[in-house]
Amino acid sequence: MSRGSHAQPSRLHMSRRRGAIAGPLLVLLGAWGALVPFFGHSFGYGYTPDNTWTWTAARGWLEVLPGAGVALGGLLLTVTAHRAVALFGGWLAAASGAWFALGTVVSPWWNAGFIGVPSGDTTRAVWEQIGMFTGLGLVCVCLAGIAIGSAMVVGLRDVSSGREQLNAYRRIEEAPAYREQPATHPADTIDLNAAERERLSHASTTTNESGS
């Protein structure tokens, strides 16, 4: 590593605290959206078919897939300190949340399958639509938008964290064990070996002459 390779803190570095709230919330919301169609009927909440843990293609496309996208985006926001990764996670969560809200609307265009009908009376049906699709998607998009905006801002805390990282690199580079040693040119090695052989040959000749 060259001594000038860390002259400035990277603009892509950011504090992990940026996603400390929105990230875990998105993970929970994504897990809820992906799993509630399978266990929600155990407490009377969900769409038909009302058999617990029943897989359908519509549930896979319209609930499991966007739920996994939201959860993955939230996980990236939670653990990363890289601005580009955080932005990718935020946009992934936002797109998946939009799919929660709009997937059932546009699914007839490409025949994703029949998602079923809400179980229960009218009031429960409204809450099922909100908690499993429209409302869930809007909340995910809102949280993802907040996370994206936060990741795009370069704050003083990010600059301070980047400087601390830079100083750590400099301390490593300035350590005695890390300092670069001058490289030996192959020609120098050949010359040294030849000189050593000549010295040994001369010493051997001198010894033989002294013995005779």
Backbone as JSON, one array per atom type, in Angstrom:
{
  "sequence": "MSRGSHAQPSRLHMSRRRGAIAGPLLVLLGAWGALVPFFGHSFGYGYTPDNTWTWTAARGWLEVLPGAGVALGGLLLTVTAHRAVALFGGWLAAASGAWFALGTVVSPWWNAGFIGVPSGDTTRAVWEQIGMFTGLGLVCVCLAGIAIGSAMVVGLRDVSSGREQLNAYRRIEEAPAYREQPATHPADTIDLNAAERERLSHASTTTNESGS",
  "N": [[0.85, -1.2, 0.0], [0.7, 2.11, -0.92], [2.13, 5.14, 0.38], [0.69, 7.44, -0.13], [-1.9, 6.71, -0.66], [-4.13, 7.13, 0.9], [-4.91, 9.84, 1.1], [-7.14, 11.46, 1.46], [-10.3, 11.31, 3.2], [-12.73, 8.88, 2.22], [-15.51, 9.77, 0.24], [-17.6, 8.07, 0.1], [-17.83, 6.82, 2.46], [-19.75, 6.46, 5.41], [-21.51, 7.04, 8.51], [-22.64, 4.25, 10.42], [-24.86, 4.74, 11.88], [-26.71, 6.03, 10.38], [-28.59, 4.29, 9.26], [-29.69, 3.12, 11.46], [-32.24, 3.2, 12.55], [-34.3, 3.22, 10.53], [-33.48, 0.99, 9.04], [-33.67, -1.53, 10.69], [-36.46, -1.37, 11.17], [-37.5, -1.65, 8.59], [-36.63, -4.24, 8.03], [-38.23, -5.7, 9.83], [-40.81, -5.0, 8.88], [-40.69, -6.02, 6.28], [-40.36, -8.78, 6.83], [-42.82, -9.24, 8.11], [-44.65, -8.68, 5.98], [-43.96, -10.72, 4.18], [-44.48, -13.09, 5.54], [-46.93, -12.99, 6.9], [-49.19, -13.75, 5.27], [-49.15, -16.48, 5.53], [-49.3, -17.24, 8.23], [-51.2, -15.61, 9.31], [-53.87, -16.39, 9.37], [-54.16, -17.87, 11.6], [-54.91, -16.2, 13.63], [-57.14, -15.07, 12.57], [-56.67, -13.26, 10.41], [-56.14, -12.26, 7.21], [-56.0, -13.25, 3.69], [-58.01, -15.31, 1.54], [-56.7, -18.39, 0.17], [-57.72, -19.76, 3.33], [-56.13, -21.51, 4.73], [-53.51, -22.23, 6.9], [-50.07, -21.65, 6.15], [-50.21, -22.19, 3.4], [-49.08, -22.33, 0.14], [-49.21, -20.19, -2.67], [-48.96, -19.1, -6.08], [-49.61, -16.39, -6.41], [-49.28, -15.36, -3.83], [-46.55, -15.72, -3.6], [-45.49, -13.97, -5.62], [-46.68, -11.46, -5.01], [-46.46, -10.98, -2.29], [-44.45, -12.5, -0.81], [-42.13, -12.05, -2.4], [-41.88, -9.08, -2.57], [-41.73, -8.66, 0.2], [-39.33, -9.97, 0.9], [-37.58, -8.33, -0.54], [-37.87, -5.83, 0.76], [-36.99, -6.53, 3.34], [-34.31, -7.3, 2.81], [-33.26, -4.9, 1.8], [-33.56, -3.29, 4.1], [-31.81, -4.66, 5.81], [-29.32, -4.21, 4.59], [-29.17, -1.43, 4.94], [-28.93, -1.38, 7.67], [-26.47, -2.58, 8.38], [-24.39, -1.56, 6.81], [-21.62, 0.67, 6.16], [-21.09, 2.0, 3.93], [-21.78, 4.33, 1.51], [-22.85, 3.96, -1.09], [-23.8, 1.31, -1.0], [-25.74, 1.61, 0.97], [-27.52, 3.34, -0.33], [-28.34, 1.67, -2.41], [-29.66, -0.32, -0.91], [-31.7, 1.25, 0.19], [-33.16, 2.08, -2.11], [-33.92, -0.43, -3.06], [-35.61, -1.29, -1.0], [-37.56, 0.71, -1.2], [-38.62, 0.29, -3.8], [-39.62, -2.29, -3.46], [-41.53, -1.82, -1.47], [-43.27, -0.18, -2.91], [-44.16, -2.1, -4.68], [-45.63, -3.74, -2.97], [-47.81, -2.01, -2.52], [-48.85, -1.55, -5.1], [-48.84, -3.91, -6.5], [-51.05, -5.71, -6.47], [-52.76, -4.24, -7.99], [-51.72, -4.0, -10.58], [-51.29, -6.61, -11.27], [-53.16, -8.09, -12.9], [-52.27, -7.55, -15.5], [-50.2, -9.28, -16.1], [-50.94, -11.73, -15.17], [-50.49, -12.82, -12.43], [-51.74, -14.55, -10.79], [-54.49, -15.49, -8.63], [-55.03, -13.61, -5.83], [-56.81, -13.97, -3.79], [-59.54, -13.3, -1.49], [-60.31, -10.89, 1.07], [-60.69, -12.14, 4.37], [-63.37, -12.35, 6.74], [-65.46, -9.66, 8.11], [-66.55, -6.44, 6.72], [-65.09, -4.36, 7.99], [-62.83, -5.72, 8.99], [-61.81, -6.59, 6.55], [-60.93, -4.19, 5.41], [-58.81, -3.5, 7.13], [-57.15, -5.65, 6.66], [-56.45, -5.27, 3.99], [-55.04, -2.87, 4.28], [-52.98, -3.56, 6.12], [-51.61, -5.61, 4.86], [-51.05, -4.95, 2.25], [-51.57, -2.18, 0.81], [-51.27, -0.13, 2.89], [-49.02, -1.14, 4.23], [-47.11, -1.1, 2.16], [-46.92, 1.7, 1.68], [-45.86, 2.66, 4.1], [-43.37, 1.36, 4.06], [-42.2, 2.54, 1.78], [-42.05, 5.18, 2.68], [-40.26, 5.0, 4.91], [-38.01, 4.01, 3.57], [-37.51, 6.15, 1.84], [-36.76, 8.13, 3.69], [-34.41, 6.96, 4.64], [-32.87, 6.93, 2.28], [-32.58, 9.69, 1.76], [-31.13, 10.4, 4.04], [-28.78, 8.94, 3.63], [-27.7, 10.22, 1.44], [-26.74, 12.62, 2.31], [-23.82, 14.26, 3.29], [-22.57, 14.44, 6.3], [-21.21, 16.18, 9.24], [-20.49, 14.27, 11.1], [-19.9, 12.09, 9.47], [-17.64, 13.05, 8.13], [-15.89, 13.31, 10.3], [-15.73, 10.62, 11.1], [-14.59, 9.54, 8.8], [-12.1, 10.83, 8.85], [-11.02, 9.72, 11.18], [-10.75, 7.09, 10.31], [-8.88, 7.49, 8.27], [-6.69, 8.42, 9.77], [-6.16, 6.1, 11.2], [-5.27, 4.41, 9.15], [-2.96, 5.8, 8.46], [-1.44, 5.54, 10.81], [-0.95, 2.82, 10.73], [0.59, 2.64, 8.41], [2.83, 4.08, 9.16], [4.0, 2.54, 11.05], [6.86, 0.69, 12.24], [7.12, -1.99, 11.3], [5.7, -1.93, 8.99], [6.83, -0.24, 7.2], [8.13, 0.35, 4.0], [10.68, -1.58, 2.54], [13.69, -1.05, 0.67], [13.64, -2.41, -2.53], [15.48, -5.18, -3.86], [17.31, -5.29, -6.75], [17.22, -7.73, -9.35], [19.57, -7.91, -10.9], [21.47, -6.87, -9.17], [21.53, -8.88, -7.26], [22.62, -10.98, -8.77], [25.16, -9.9, -9.32], [26.18, -9.73, -6.72], [26.25, -12.43, -6.01], [28.08, -13.39, -7.87], [30.36, -11.95, -7.11], [30.71, -13.02, -4.56], [31.3, -15.68, -5.17], [33.68, -15.31, -6.52], [35.25, -14.32, -4.46], [35.38, -16.5, -2.72], [36.64, -18.35, -4.38], [39.12, -17.11, -4.72], [40.03, -17.18, -2.09], [40.27, -19.91, -1.71], [42.26, -20.56, -3.56], [44.43, -19.17, -2.5], [44.77, -20.51, -0.11], [45.53, -23.05, -1.01], [47.94, -22.45, -2.27], [49.43, -21.63, -0.05], [49.59, -23.99, 1.36], [51.09, -25.62, -0.3]],
  "CA": [[0.0, 0.0, 0.0], [1.52, 3.3, -1.02], [1.95, 6.07, 1.47], [-0.23, 8.51, -0.48], [-3.15, 6.17, -1.14], [-5.23, 7.53, 1.78], [-4.69, 11.26, 1.35], [-8.39, 12.08, 1.86], [-11.34, 10.36, 3.54], [-13.62, 8.55, 1.11], [-16.84, 10.37, 0.29], [-18.58, 7.0, 0.16], [-17.91, 6.34, 3.83], [-20.74, 7.13, 6.24], [-21.73, 6.42, 9.81], [-23.66, 3.2, 10.43], [-26.04, 5.23, 12.59], [-27.68, 6.55, 9.42], [-29.65, 3.32, 9.04], [-29.93, 2.4, 12.71], [-33.67, 3.18, 12.87], [-35.09, 2.8, 9.37], [-33.07, -0.35, 8.6], [-34.36, -2.6, 11.42], [-37.91, -1.3, 10.95], [-37.77, -2.23, 7.27], [-36.48, -5.69, 8.14], [-39.44, -6.23, 10.49], [-41.96, -4.85, 7.99], [-40.53, -6.98, 5.19], [-40.67, -10.11, 7.35], [-44.26, -9.29, 8.31], [-45.33, -8.77, 4.7], [-43.68, -11.98, 3.51], [-44.91, -14.24, 6.32], [-48.29, -12.91, 7.44], [-50.2, -14.52, 4.53], [-49.07, -17.91, 5.87], [-49.69, -17.52, 9.61], [-52.21, -14.66, 9.78], [-55.17, -17.02, 9.57], [-54.23, -18.46, 12.95], [-55.64, -15.25, 14.48], [-58.23, -14.49, 11.8], [-56.2, -12.1, 9.64], [-55.53, -12.68, 5.96], [-56.78, -13.48, 2.48], [-58.19, -16.71, 1.18], [-57.21, -19.5, 0.98], [-57.52, -19.52, 4.75], [-55.33, -22.57, 5.34], [-52.2, -21.73, 7.34], [-48.89, -22.12, 5.43], [-50.55, -22.64, 2.05], [-48.35, -21.56, -0.88], [-49.8, -19.95, -3.98], [-48.1, -18.25, -6.91], [-49.92, -14.99, -6.14], [-48.62, -14.99, -2.58], [-45.12, -15.62, -3.86], [-45.16, -12.78, -6.4], [-47.23, -10.21, -4.5], [-46.21, -10.8, -0.87], [-43.14, -13.01, -0.4], [-41.06, -11.36, -3.14], [-41.64, -7.72, -2.05], [-41.31, -8.73, 1.6], [-37.9, -10.27, 0.92], [-36.87, -7.14, -1.01], [-37.87, -4.83, 1.82], [-36.13, -7.01, 4.42], [-32.91, -7.24, 2.38], [-32.88, -3.49, 1.78], [-33.39, -2.85, 5.48], [-30.6, -5.26, 6.37], [-28.18, -3.47, 4.05], [-29.13, -0.13, 5.6], [-28.57, -1.55, 9.07], [-25.11, -3.05, 8.64], [-23.34, -0.99, 5.96], [-21.07, 2.01, 6.35], [-20.74, 2.44, 2.57], [-22.91, 5.14, 1.05], [-23.46, 3.36, -2.28], [-24.56, 0.13, -0.56], [-26.93, 2.1, 1.68], [-28.46, 3.84, -1.33], [-28.93, 0.52, -3.08], [-30.61, -0.92, 0.01], [-32.86, 2.13, 0.3], [-33.97, 1.99, -3.33], [-34.51, -1.76, -3.12], [-36.74, -1.3, -0.06], [-38.61, 1.59, -1.73], [-39.26, -0.39, -4.92], [-40.4, -3.42, -2.94], [-42.7, -1.26, -0.82], [-44.21, 0.22, -3.97], [-44.76, -3.32, -5.22], [-46.69, -4.11, -2.03], [-48.97, -1.14, -2.69], [-49.39, -1.54, -6.46], [-48.78, -5.22, -7.14], [-52.38, -6.27, -6.7], [-53.46, -3.41, -8.98], [-51.21, -4.26, -11.94], [-51.09, -8.04, -11.5], [-53.91, -8.64, -14.04], [-51.56, -7.35, -16.76], [-49.3, -10.39, -16.4], [-51.52, -12.96, -14.62], [-49.71, -13.32, -11.29], [-52.54, -15.49, -10.03], [-55.53, -14.89, -7.81], [-54.53, -13.41, -4.46], [-57.86, -14.33, -2.86], [-60.37, -12.21, -0.99], [-60.13, -10.72, 2.51], [-61.57, -12.92, 5.23], [-64.02, -11.56, 7.77], [-66.44, -8.66, 7.71], [-66.05, -5.3, 5.97], [-64.06, -3.66, 8.76], [-61.61, -6.53, 8.99], [-61.27, -6.6, 5.2], [-60.2, -2.94, 5.21], [-57.54, -3.58, 7.85], [-56.31, -6.63, 5.99], [-55.9, -4.6, 2.8], [-54.05, -1.88, 4.71], [-51.84, -4.18, 6.79], [-50.89, -6.59, 4.04], [-50.7, -4.45, 0.92], [-51.47, -0.74, 0.55], [-50.67, 0.6, 4.01], [-47.67, -1.68, 4.45], [-46.24, -0.58, 1.11], [-46.69, 3.13, 1.87], [-44.93, 2.83, 5.23], [-42.04, 0.94, 3.61], [-41.68, 3.58, 0.88], [-41.72, 6.35, 3.49], [-39.03, 4.74, 5.66], [-36.91, 3.9, 2.62], [-37.19, 7.5, 1.38], [-36.0, 8.8, 4.76], [-33.06, 6.38, 4.66], [-32.15, 7.39, 1.09], [-32.21, 11.08, 1.98], [-30.07, 10.45, 5.05], [-27.53, 8.41, 3.07], [-27.17, 11.14, 0.43], [-26.18, 13.81, 2.95], [-22.51, 14.1, 3.91], [-22.62, 15.23, 7.53], [-19.97, 16.37, 9.98], [-20.13, 13.01, 11.73], [-19.27, 11.27, 8.45], [-16.3, 13.58, 7.91], [-15.09, 12.94, 11.46], [-15.48, 9.19, 11.04], [-13.63, 9.31, 7.73], [-10.78, 11.26, 9.3], [-10.51, 8.72, 12.1], [-10.31, 5.96, 9.5], [-7.65, 7.91, 7.6], [-5.62, 8.44, 10.76], [-5.82, 4.71, 11.5], [-4.43, 3.94, 8.05], [-1.65, 6.45, 8.55], [-0.69, 4.94, 11.91], [-0.48, 1.52, 10.28], [1.65, 2.84, 7.42], [4.0, 4.63, 9.81], [4.57, 1.56, 11.97], [8.15, 0.19, 11.71], [6.99, -3.26, 10.58], [4.97, -1.71, 7.74], [7.59, 0.61, 6.29], [8.61, -0.37, 2.83], [12.11, -1.75, 2.41], [14.1, -0.92, -0.73], [13.68, -3.68, -3.24], [16.77, -5.57, -4.43], [17.19, -5.57, -8.18], [17.79, -9.05, -9.67], [20.95, -7.78, -11.37], [22.32, -6.7, -8.0], [21.69, -10.19, -6.65], [23.55, -11.73, -9.59], [26.49, -9.36, -9.12], [26.64, -10.11, -5.39], [26.58, -13.85, -6.03], [29.34, -13.55, -8.61], [31.45, -11.44, -6.27], [30.94, -13.96, -3.47], [32.0, -16.85, -5.71], [35.07, -14.92, -6.82], [36.0, -14.2, -3.2], [35.64, -17.84, -2.21], [37.63, -18.98, -5.24], [40.39, -16.51, -4.41], [40.45, -17.66, -0.78], [40.67, -21.3, -1.88], [43.54, -20.55, -4.25], [45.44, -18.7, -1.55], [45.0, -21.6, 0.85], [46.27, -24.12, -1.69], [49.32, -22.0, -2.46], [50.1, -21.6, 1.23], [49.83, -25.38, 1.78], [52.16, -26.21, -1.11]],
  "C": [[0.88, 1.24, 0.0], [1.16, 4.3, 0.05], [0.96, 7.17, 1.13], [-1.6, 8.02, -0.9], [-4.34, 6.56, -0.3], [-5.09, 9.01, 2.12], [-5.95, 11.94, 1.87], [-9.39, 11.0, 2.25], [-12.27, 10.11, 2.34], [-14.98, 9.2, 1.31], [-17.93, 9.31, 0.38], [-18.71, 6.42, 1.57], [-18.95, 7.15, 4.6], [-20.89, 6.38, 7.55], [-22.82, 5.36, 9.71], [-24.94, 3.66, 11.14], [-27.1, 5.76, 11.63], [-28.86, 5.6, 9.23], [-30.06, 2.58, 10.29], [-31.4, 2.32, 13.08], [-34.47, 2.63, 11.7], [-34.75, 1.37, 8.96], [-33.78, -1.47, 9.35], [-35.87, -2.57, 11.25], [-38.29, -1.9, 9.61], [-37.61, -3.74, 7.28], [-37.73, -6.31, 8.75], [-40.66, -6.14, 9.58], [-41.88, -5.83, 6.82], [-40.85, -8.4, 5.63], [-42.17, -10.28, 7.58], [-44.99, -9.48, 6.97], [-45.14, -10.1, 4.01], [-44.31, -13.17, 4.22], [-46.36, -14.2, 6.77], [-49.32, -13.65, 6.59], [-50.22, -16.0, 4.9], [-49.51, -18.2, 7.3], [-50.81, -16.61, 10.11], [-53.57, -15.29, 10.06], [-55.29, -17.67, 10.94], [-54.89, -17.51, 13.94], [-56.67, -14.46, 13.65], [-57.87, -13.28, 10.98], [-55.57, -12.6, 8.35], [-56.53, -12.82, 4.84], [-56.97, -14.98, 2.28], [-57.11, -17.12, 0.17], [-56.82, -19.37, 2.45], [-56.84, -20.67, 5.46], [-53.94, -22.03, 5.68], [-51.08, -22.43, 6.56], [-49.23, -22.77, 4.09], [-49.87, -21.73, 1.02], [-49.17, -21.42, -2.13], [-48.85, -19.05, -4.76], [-48.35, -16.78, -6.64], [-49.27, -14.53, -4.84], [-47.11, -14.85, -2.78], [-44.74, -14.33, -4.56], [-45.54, -11.49, -5.69], [-46.96, -9.97, -3.02], [-44.82, -11.26, -0.44], [-42.01, -12.25, -1.08], [-40.85, -9.92, -2.65], [-41.22, -7.72, -0.59], [-39.82, -9.03, 1.73], [-37.08, -9.07, 0.46], [-36.78, -6.06, 0.06], [-36.92, -5.26, 2.95], [-34.65, -6.94, 4.05], [-32.43, -5.79, 2.33], [-32.68, -2.94, 3.17], [-32.15, -3.41, 6.13], [-29.35, -4.54, 5.87], [-28.04, -2.1, 4.72], [-28.64, -0.26, 7.04], [-27.08, -1.79, 9.26], [-24.03, -2.28, 7.89], [-22.88, 0.38, 6.45], [-20.62, 2.6, 5.01], [-21.96, 3.12, 1.97], [-23.61, 4.5, -0.16], [-24.3, 2.14, -1.92], [-25.84, 0.56, 0.15], [-27.97, 2.63, 0.7], [-29.12, 2.7, -2.09], [-29.98, -0.15, -2.2], [-31.87, -0.08, 0.15], [-33.76, 2.06, -0.91], [-34.62, 0.63, -3.48], [-35.74, -1.84, -2.2], [-37.88, -0.43, -0.58], [-39.35, 0.92, -2.88], [-40.12, -1.55, -4.45], [-41.64, -2.93, -2.21], [-43.73, -0.79, -1.82], [-44.89, -0.99, -4.59], [-45.84, -3.86, -4.28], [-47.97, -3.31, -2.32], [-49.63, -1.3, -4.06], [-49.45, -2.92, -7.11], [-50.14, -5.81, -7.43], [-53.16, -5.48, -7.75], [-53.03, -3.78, -10.39], [-51.06, -5.74, -12.24], [-51.94, -8.62, -12.62], [-53.21, -8.48, -15.38], [-50.71, -8.57, -17.13], [-49.71, -11.67, -15.7], [-50.64, -13.56, -13.53], [-50.47, -14.36, -10.49], [-53.54, -14.75, -9.16], [-55.06, -14.82, -6.37], [-55.55, -13.83, -3.43], [-58.67, -13.11, -2.46], [-60.15, -12.09, 0.51], [-61.14, -11.57, 3.29], [-62.2, -12.01, 6.28], [-64.97, -10.53, 7.21], [-65.76, -7.48, 7.01], [-64.93, -4.58, 6.7], [-62.75, -4.42, 8.76], [-60.98, -6.56, 7.6], [-60.47, -5.34, 4.91], [-58.83, -3.02, 5.9], [-56.6, -4.62, 7.23], [-55.68, -6.05, 4.73], [-54.81, -3.61, 3.19], [-52.81, -2.57, 5.27], [-51.04, -5.14, 5.96], [-50.43, -6.05, 2.7], [-50.5, -2.93, 0.92], [-50.76, 0.0, 1.67], [-49.25, 0.15, 4.29], [-46.7, -1.12, 3.42], [-45.92, 0.89, 1.29], [-45.72, 3.39, 3.01], [-43.51, 2.45, 4.81], [-41.41, 1.99, 2.69], [-41.27, 4.82, 1.68], [-40.42, 6.15, 4.24], [-37.82, 4.65, 4.72], [-36.51, 5.27, 2.09], [-36.4, 8.28, 2.41], [-34.56, 8.28, 4.77], [-32.24, 6.84, 3.45], [-31.69, 8.83, 1.26], [-31.08, 11.22, 2.99], [-28.74, 9.98, 4.49], [-26.91, 9.37, 2.07], [-26.5, 12.37, 1.04], [-24.84, 13.46, 3.58], [-22.47, 15.02, 5.12], [-21.26, 15.35, 8.19], [-19.52, 15.08, 10.66], [-19.45, 12.07, 10.74], [-17.84, 11.72, 8.18], [-15.38, 13.19, 9.06], [-14.75, 11.46, 11.45], [-14.48, 8.86, 9.94], [-12.22, 9.72, 8.11], [-10.18, 10.27, 10.3], [-10.02, 7.49, 11.35], [-9.0, 6.28, 8.8], [-6.48, 7.91, 8.56], [-5.2, 7.03, 11.14], [-4.94, 4.13, 10.4], [-3.03, 4.53, 8.14], [-0.81, 5.85, 9.68], [-0.16, 3.57, 11.52], [0.69, 1.67, 9.32], [2.94, 3.33, 8.06], [4.62, 3.68, 10.82], [5.85, 0.98, 11.38], [8.0, -1.08, 10.89], [6.34, -3.08, 9.22], [5.78, -0.92, 6.72], [8.2, -0.21, 5.16], [10.13, -0.4, 2.81], [12.51, -1.61, 0.95], [14.25, -2.28, -1.39], [15.06, -3.93, -3.83], [16.58, -5.95, -5.88], [17.81, -6.93, -8.48], [19.23, -8.98, -10.15], [21.92, -7.6, -10.21], [22.56, -8.03, -7.32], [22.69, -11.03, -7.42], [24.97, -11.26, -9.37], [27.03, -9.76, -7.77], [27.02, -11.58, -5.35], [27.89, -14.1, -6.77], [30.52, -13.08, -7.79], [31.76, -12.4, -5.14], [31.68, -15.2, -3.96], [33.47, -16.52, -6.02], [35.9, -14.84, -5.55], [36.34, -15.57, -2.64], [36.7, -18.56, -3.04], [39.03, -18.44, -4.94], [40.92, -17.02, -3.06], [40.93, -19.09, -0.88], [42.03, -21.4, -2.55], [44.67, -20.17, -3.32], [45.78, -19.78, -0.55], [45.81, -22.7, 0.25], [47.72, -23.72, -1.89], [50.09, -22.0, -1.14], [50.45, -23.01, 1.68], [50.95, -25.99, 1.0], [53.5, -25.57, -0.79]]
}
